[in-house]
Amino acid sequence: MHNLFSVADKIALVTGGSRGIGLMIARAYVEGGATVYISSRKADVCDAVAADLSKYGTCYSLPADISTMEGVEYLAAEVAKREDKLDILVNNAGVAWGAPVDDFPEQGWDKVMDLNVKSLFFLTQKLLPLLRAAASAEDPARIINIGSVDGLSNTLMETWSYPASKAAVHHLTRAMAHRFAQDNINANAIAPGPFVSQMTEVMLEQHGDKMAETIPCGRIGSPDDMAGTAIYLASKASAYVTGHVIPLDGGLVNAT
């Protein structure tokens, strides 16, 4: 039982791992004894964050722009050069775009869908050989996709492509779980509510107190909240859990 929630000695890749939710997850895995690769578009930031996380365990920087197929293929190849298996893939990299519906541009649709949905699918596809190599019936390999409560319920913000993309991520997760079960690979999604990140920084500065009042738990999510759920989904404790979207929102979705 004492190893039920362990990620020690596992190999993990966290996209968008240099900030926000990705960083929360990466740090949890590093401190838990996993070997963690983080990827983000800005090489200098990615390198600096990996160096900082290396104070607590083993972390490597693999900068890549996975908004393009070239970037997806590059990142998958770089992981394969270094490892012969991958226990945990966290598809966290994402972007949002806000504009009134009458002015919402095609670029704001395509950029969000390409990174949040298309790249998630194709990176997973390219890494399937490494995930299969790590998988067993007793301890499956794990795909953890980061969705959003905005993909579970309506948002008042005019970020039209973002909630649509996250709803797609949730459904894609269920499809992955159904197909990959035969390979002993579990696929689940975390649907965060408000957490402090670069994406939510301005929104929380302007409306954080009011948002907290709408959350039954009465507060914004913390790094420990994210770490606990991410460790659970990557450990033996969740070996029989696949195809689920877990709202990590302090009760927000069910309260609205």
Buried (B, 14 or more C-beta within 10 A) or exposed (E): EEEEBBBEEBBBBBBBBBBBBBBBBBBBBBBBBBBBBBBBBEBEBBBEBBEBBBEEBBBBBBBBBBBBBEBBBBBBEBBBEEBEBBBBBBBBBBBBBBBEEEEBEEEBBBBBBBBBBBBBBBBBEBBBEBBBEBBEEEBBBBBBBBBBBBBBBEBEEBBBBBBBBBBBBBBBBBEBBEEBBEEBBBBBBBBBBBBBBEBBEEBBEEBBEEBBEBBEBEEBBEBEBBBBBBBBBBBBBBBEBBBBBBBBBBBBBEEE
